[in-house]
Amino acid sequence: MKTIVSHCLLLSVVSLSACATDPGDPGDGDDADLSVDTVERTVTGRWLMPATVLAVAEQQFVAYDEPPPWTGTSGCAGGLLAGTKELSKYLADTYLPAQPPGGYACRQNTANAAQTSVHGTGRAIDFFIPTIGGDADNTKGDAIANWLTTNAERVGIQLVIWDHSVWQASLSSNKLRAYGGPNPHVDHIHLELTKQAAARQTPWFTAPSPVWTSIVSADLDGDGNDELGFYRGTTGAFSWYAMTADGALGRHLGITTIGTGWSQIVSADVNGDGIDELGFYRASDGAFKFYHTTPTGALGTPLAGATLAKGWTQIVAGDFDGDGRDEVVFYRAGDGAFGVYGVTATGALGPALNSQVIGTGWTSLFVGDFDGNGNDELGFYQAGNGGIGVYDMTADGKLGTRVAGYAVGTGWGEVVASDLAGDGHDEIAFYADKTGAFVFYTATTTGQLDSNLNAMDLRP
């Protein structure tokens, strides 16, 4: 039996231990108890998937590419192949930036000395995850393993071993089984790519690069209806569209060039005039600056700027106290650091309202007013297991009651809330950066998905 602290908002088992997270100096901790809804969850046995995840994983089929016979070191690849390297980087960037994966080793297969190890072919990754008291950290590891198995065909994943379990895509059924090998794989996930995937020839690699690297919702003209801005990080182009009430792109408002390399763009009404300002953050050097905007999305007067810590993976803003002015939320996926700050009318960050740890691995945060009371809720999405949790927020920036928890499927790159109809209730959009799929849904008063409004393909 293993006892771990689970941070899965979907399952309402959030552990929020104290850790002050000043965006300018993340990680300086104190011992104040800032926990809410804290549950210590006991996980018995091996890695097992939730039923919704298992149903998808069971539908995947990938033929197994055997490694070649062992002929000595001359038969090894000499390093990770191109697709293996790309997937390694994606996993590290998405889930655990502080834990770079390994994987290449020119040696015989430990189970069959007549074969070369898959590690020697350059088609295997070992994704290391620190244990908890010698046991697997299922909070972090399961999300990654679940994403790998549910996206196996698209990526080209033939085998995953994690926490006493092995999943093999070439089996006709019961693909997830107990693993009895000499290494229980509690400190790392072992995964194998097919030859085609390692050569970057599967759909996950060959699909067009995402046109848009960031999508932001903002009310640019103060009419209560949000517009959508699409940012292309490779060119610096930022394109704005009016939106129809049924979630389709309307009139093209214009294109602004804002420079390349911005990792987060946040919209926030900092002065309470009903018109959103735009904040830009660059994770590589911590640069952060707000600008007034015009009704067409062009940048107007620059506001306050600051140099924050590097590496924040999500920055969003919302009005949590109902005063008409937004607060700014900072989150870092690698260690779960979470901070909420007031912002002045000039775009400068004020003192921290709340700092804590909310769990690692959340890949998209979104803010929306789903019940129409003038106070925003905060949502969390995890690409690895498809889980979403939506929380009320207190006026002082703490997570309050969880109002919704559900699964939407794995692999979405970004989740955005936007008021399309000007009725004070936000809708929710999902964007898949690997396929270009963009889907809008209406939402219930608790942030649960209601009906499908519109689906678009945003590929070139």
C-alpha positions in Angstrom: 0.0 0.0 0.0 1.2 3.5 -0.9 0.1 6.7 0.7 0.5 9.7 -1.6 -0.8 13.3 -1.7 -2.9 13.6 -4.9 -3.5 16.9 -6.6 -6.1 15.7 -9.1 -8.8 18.4 -9.2 -11.0 16.2 -11.3 -11.2 13.8 -8.4 -11.5 16.6 -5.8 -8.4 15.5 -3.9 -6.3 18.7 -3.9 -3.4 19.1 -1.5 -2.5 22.7 -1.2 0.5 22.9 1.0 2.0 26.3 1.9 4.6 27.8 -0.3 4.9 31.5 -1.0 5.2 32.2 -4.7 6.2 35.7 -5.4 6.4 35.9 -9.3 9.6 37.8 -8.9 11.1 35.2 -6.6 9.3 31.9 -6.9 9.8 29.1 -4.3 10.5 31.1 -1.2 8.3 29.2 1.3 6.8 29.7 4.7 4.9 27.4 7.1 1.5 29.1 7.0 -1.3 26.6 6.4 -3.1 27.8 3.2 -4.7 24.4 2.5 -8.2 23.9 1.2 -10.1 20.8 0.5 -7.0 18.7 1.5 -7.4 15.0 1.2 -4.6 12.5 1.6 -5.3 9.7 -0.8 -4.2 6.1 -0.4 -3.4 4.4 -3.6 -3.1 0.6 -3.4 -1.2 -1.5 -5.9 -0.1 -0.6 -9.4 -0.8 2.0 -12.1 -4.5 1.6 -13.2 -6.3 4.0 -15.5 -9.7 5.6 -14.8 -12.5 3.9 -16.7 -12.8 6.8 -19.2 -9.1 6.7 -20.0 -8.9 2.9 -20.2 -11.8 2.9 -22.7 -9.8 5.1 -25.1 -6.5 3.3 -24.5 -8.1 -0.1 -25.3 -9.1 1.2 -28.7 -5.5 2.0 -29.7 -3.6 -0.4 -31.8 0.1 -0.1 -32.7 2.1 -3.0 -34.2 5.2 -3.8 -32.2 8.6 -3.2 -33.8 11.0 -5.7 -32.4 14.6 -4.5 -31.8 17.3 -6.1 -33.9 19.6 -9.0 -32.8 22.5 -8.0 -30.5 25.6 -7.8 -32.6 27.6 -5.6 -30.3 27.9 -1.8 -30.1 28.1 -1.5 -33.9 24.4 -2.3 -34.0 23.3 0.5 -31.8 21.8 3.8 -33.1 24.4 6.1 -31.4 21.8 8.2 -29.6 18.1 9.1 -29.5 16.5 9.3 -32.9 14.8 12.5 -34.1 11.3 11.6 -33.1 12.4 10.3 -29.7 14.2 13.5 -29.0 11.2 15.6 -30.0 8.8 13.6 -27.8 11.2 13.7 -24.9 11.3 17.5 -25.1 7.5 17.7 -25.4 7.0 15.6 -22.3 9.5 17.5 -20.3 8.1 20.9 -21.3 4.5 19.9 -20.7 4.8 17.9 -17.4 8.1 18.1 -15.5 10.5 20.7 -16.8 12.9 20.0 -13.9 13.2 16.3 -14.9 14.8 15.9 -18.3 14.2 12.5 -19.7 16.9 10.0 -20.5 16.7 6.8 -22.6 19.7 6.0 -24.8 21.9 3.0 -23.7 23.8 0.7 -26.1 23.3 -2.7 -24.4 21.6 -6.1 -24.7 18.0 -6.6 -23.8 17.8 -7.6 -20.2 14.9 -10.0 -20.9 16.5 -11.5 -24.0 20.3 -11.2 -24.3 20.1 -12.2 -28.0 18.4 -8.9 -28.8 19.5 -5.3 -28.6 17.7 -3.3 -26.0 15.1 -0.9 -27.4 17.2 1.7 -25.5 20.0 0.9 -27.9 17.9 1.5 -31.0 17.3 5.1 -30.0 13.5 4.5 -29.7 13.0 4.4 -26.0 12.6 7.1 -23.3 13.0 6.8 -19.5 11.0 9.7 -18.0 12.2 10.0 -14.4 9.8 11.0 -11.6 11.0 11.3 -8.0 9.4 8.8 -5.7 7.4 9.5 -2.6 8.9 7.5 0.2 10.2 5.0 -2.3 6.8 4.6 -4.0 5.6 5.9 -7.4 4.3 9.4 -7.5 1.0 8.6 -9.2 -0.1 12.2 -9.2 2.6 13.1 -11.7 3.3 9.8 -13.4 -0.2 8.6 -14.1 -1.1 11.7 -16.1 1.9 11.2 -18.4 1.3 7.5 -18.8 -2.4 8.1 -19.5 -1.6 10.6 -22.2 0.9 8.3 -23.9 -1.6 5.4 -24.0 -4.6 7.4 -25.2 -2.5 9.0 -27.9 -0.6 5.9 -28.9 -1.7 5.6 -32.5 -1.3 9.2 -33.3 2.2 9.4 -31.7 3.4 5.8 -32.4 3.8 4.5 -28.8 4.1 0.7 -28.7 4.8 0.1 -25.0 4.6 1.9 -21.7 5.8 0.5 -18.4 5.0 2.4 -15.2 4.5 1.5 -11.5 4.2 -2.3 -11.7 2.1 -2.2 -14.9 2.8 -2.6 -18.6 0.6 -1.4 -21.4 1.2 -2.9 -24.9 -0.5 -1.4 -27.9 -0.2 -4.5 -30.1 -2.4 -6.7 -27.9 -6.0 -7.2 -29.0 -7.5 -6.6 -25.6 -6.5 -6.2 -21.9 -3.6 -4.1 -23.0 -2.8 -2.9 -19.4 -1.4 -5.7 -17.3 0.6 -6.3 -14.2 4.4 -6.1 -14.8 6.7 -8.5 -13.0 10.0 -7.5 -14.4 13.1 -7.0 -12.3 12.6 -3.2 -12.2 9.2 -2.2 -10.9 9.5 1.2 -12.7 8.3 3.3 -9.7 10.8 6.1 -10.3 10.4 6.4 -14.1 8.1 5.7 -17.0 9.6 3.6 -19.8 8.1 4.1 -23.2 9.0 2.8 -26.6 8.3 4.4 -30.0 7.8 2.5 -33.3 10.4 2.9 -36.1 8.0 5.2 -37.9 7.5 7.4 -34.9 11.2 7.6 -34.1 11.6 8.8 -37.7 9.0 11.5 -37.2 6.6 9.9 -39.7 3.4 9.5 -37.6 0.6 12.0 -37.5 1.7 13.6 -34.3 4.9 14.6 -35.9 3.7 15.3 -39.5 0.6 17.4 -38.7 1.2 21.0 -39.5 2.9 23.0 -36.7 0.3 24.9 -34.7 -0.6 28.1 -36.4 -1.5 29.7 -33.1 0.7 29.4 -30.1 -1.7 31.4 -27.8 -5.4 32.2 -27.9 -6.7 35.0 -25.6 -10.3 36.3 -25.0 -10.8 40.0 -24.3 -13.4 42.6 -24.4 -11.7 45.2 -26.5 -14.5 47.7 -27.0 -16.4 47.5 -23.7 -19.6 46.2 -25.2 -19.7 43.1 -23.0 -19.0 40.7 -25.9 -15.5 39.2 -26.0 -13.3 39.1 -29.0 -10.6 36.4 -29.6 -7.0 37.1 -30.3 -4.7 34.5 -32.0 -1.0 34.8 -31.6 1.7 33.1 -33.8 4.9 32.9 -31.8 7.1 32.2 -34.8 6.2 35.4 -36.6 4.9 37.6 -33.8 1.6 38.2 -35.5 -1.4 38.7 -33.3 -4.8 38.5 -35.2 -8.1 39.6 -33.7 -11.6 38.4 -34.6 -15.1 39.4 -33.5 -17.1 36.3 -32.4 -20.6 35.3 -33.2 -23.0 34.2 -30.4 -22.7 30.6 -31.7 -18.9 30.4 -31.4 -17.9 31.1 -35.0 -15.2 33.5 -36.1 -16.8 36.7 -37.3 -15.3 39.9 -38.7 -11.6 40.0 -38.8 -10.6 43.1 -36.8 -6.9 43.3 -37.7 -3.4 42.0 -37.2 -0.8 43.5 -34.9 2.8 42.5 -34.8 3.9 42.2 -31.2 7.2 40.4 -31.6 8.2 36.7 -31.3 8.8 34.6 -28.2 6.0 35.6 -25.9 5.0 32.5 -23.9 1.8 33.8 -22.2 -0.7 36.6 -23.1 -3.2 37.6 -20.5 -6.2 39.9 -20.8 -7.2 41.8 -17.7 -9.3 44.9 -16.9 -6.9 46.6 -14.7 -8.8 50.0 -14.2 -12.4 48.8 -14.1 -13.6 50.6 -17.3 -15.0 47.4 -18.8 -12.2 47.3 -21.5 -9.5 44.7 -21.2 -5.8 45.5 -21.3 -3.3 42.9 -22.5 -0.3 41.6 -20.6 2.6 39.8 -22.2 5.0 37.4 -20.5 8.2 35.8 -21.7 9.2 32.8 -19.8 12.8 32.8 -21.0 13.7 36.1 -19.2 10.7 36.9 -17.1 9.7 40.1 -19.0 6.1 41.1 -18.3 4.3 44.2 -19.5 0.7 45.5 -19.8 -0.7 47.6 -22.7 -3.9 49.5 -23.3 -5.7 48.2 -26.5 -7.8 49.7 -29.2 -11.2 48.2 -30.3 -9.4 46.4 -33.2 -6.8 44.8 -30.9 -3.9 47.1 -31.7 -1.6 47.9 -28.8 -2.1 51.4 -27.4 -0.4 53.1 -24.4 2.2 50.9 -22.6 1.6 50.5 -18.9 3.8 49.2 -16.2 6.4 46.6 -16.8 8.3 44.3 -14.6 10.8 41.5 -14.7 9.3 38.4 -13.0 10.8 35.0 -12.4 11.4 32.8 -15.4 9.4 29.7 -16.1 5.7 30.5 -15.2 3.7 28.1 -17.4 0.3 29.7 -17.1 -0.8 33.3 -16.4 -4.5 34.2 -16.4 -6.7 37.0 -14.9 -10.1 37.3 -13.5 -12.3 39.4 -11.2 -12.6 37.3 -8.0 -14.0 40.0 -5.7 -16.6 41.5 -8.0 -15.2 45.0 -8.0 -14.9 45.2 -11.8 -11.1 45.0 -11.8 -9.2 41.8 -12.5 -6.6 40.0 -10.4 -3.7 38.0 -12.0 -3.0 34.3 -11.4 0.5 32.8 -11.9 1.0 29.0 -12.1 4.0 26.8 -12.7 3.4 23.2 -13.8 6.7 21.8 -12.7 6.3 22.4 -9.0 2.7 23.5 -8.6 3.5 27.0 -7.5 0.4 29.2 -7.5 0.1 32.9 -6.8 -2.8 35.5 -7.1 -2.0 39.2 -7.2 -3.9 42.4 -7.4 -2.9 44.7 -10.2 -3.0 48.5 -10.2 -4.6 50.8 -12.8 -1.2 51.2 -14.4 -0.6 47.5 -14.8 1.8 47.0 -11.9 1.4 44.0 -9.6 0.4 44.7 -6.1 1.0 42.6 -3.0 0.3 38.9 -3.2 -3.3 38.0 -2.2 -2.5 34.4 -1.9 0.4 32.0 -2.5 0.3 28.3 -2.3 1.0 25.0 -4.0 -1.9 23.4 -5.9 -0.4 20.4 -7.6 1.8 19.8 -10.6 1.0 19.0 -14.2 -2.0 21.3 -15.0 -1.5 22.3 -18.6 -4.1 25.0 -19.1 -5.8 27.4 -16.7 -8.9 29.3 -17.7 -11.1 32.0 -16.0 -14.8 32.6 -16.7 -18.0 33.8 -15.0 -20.2 30.8 -15.5 -23.0 31.7 -13.0 -23.4 35.3 -14.1 -22.8 36.8 -10.6 -20.0 39.1 -11.7 -17.3 37.0 -9.9 -15.1 34.7 -12.0 -14.4 31.1 -11.4 -11.1 29.4 -12.1 -10.7 26.2 -14.1 -7.8 23.7 -14.4 -7.2 21.3 -17.3 -4.7 18.5 -17.4 -3.8 17.2 -20.9 -2.6 13.9 -19.6 -5.9 12.6 -18.2 -8.4 15.0 -19.8 -9.6 16.1 -16.4 -11.1 19.5 -15.7 -11.9 21.1 -12.3 -13.7 24.4 -11.8 -13.5 26.3 -8.5 -15.1 29.3 -7.0 -12.5 31.8 -5.9 -12.5 33.8 -2.7 -12.1 37.6 -2.7 -8.6 37.1 -1.3 -7.4 34.8 -4.1 -7.9 31.4 -2.5 -9.5 28.4 -4.1 -13.0 27.9 -2.7 -15.6 25.3 -3.4 -15.1 23.0 -6.3 -18.2 23.5 -8.4 -17.5 21.1 -11.3 -15.2 18.2 -12.1 -15.3 16.3 -15.4 -13.3 14.7 -18.2 -13.1 16.3 -21.7 -10.5 14.0 -23.4 -6.7 14.2 -23.5 -4.5 16.3 -25.8 -6.1 19.7 -25.8 -3.4 22.4 -25.9 -5.4 25.3 -24.5 -8.8 26.0 -22.8 -10.3 29.4 -23.1 -13.5 30.9 -21.6 -15.2 33.7 -23.5 -18.5 35.6 -23.3 -19.8 35.3 -26.8 -23.4 36.6 -26.4 -22.8 39.4 -24.0 -25.1 37.9 -21.4 -22.6 37.7 -18.6 -22.1 34.0 -18.9 -18.9 32.6 -20.4 -18.7 29.8 -22.9 -15.7 27.4 -23.1 -13.4 26.7 -26.0 -10.9 23.9 -26.5 -7.9 24.2 -29.0 -5.7 21.3 -30.1 -2.4 22.7 -31.1 -1.4 19.5 -32.9 -4.5 19.2 -35.1 -5.9 22.8 -35.2 -9.2 21.7 -33.9 -11.1 24.5 -32.1 -14.4 23.7 -30.4 -16.8 25.9 -28.4 -19.3 24.7 -25.9 -21.9 26.4 -23.8 -21.4 26.0 -20.1 -23.7 25.4 -17.1 -23.6 27.8 -14.1 -21.0 25.5 -12.5 -18.7 25.4 -15.6 -19.8 22.0 -16.8 -20.0 21.6 -20.5 -23.6 21.9 -21.8 -24.0 21.9 -25.6 -21.6 22.0 -28.6 -21.8 25.4 -30.3 -19.3 25.2 -33.1 -16.2 23.4 -34.3 -13.5 24.8 -36.5 -10.3 23.8 -38.1 -7.6 26.4 -37.5 -4.9 24.7 -39.5 -3.4 26.6 -42.5 
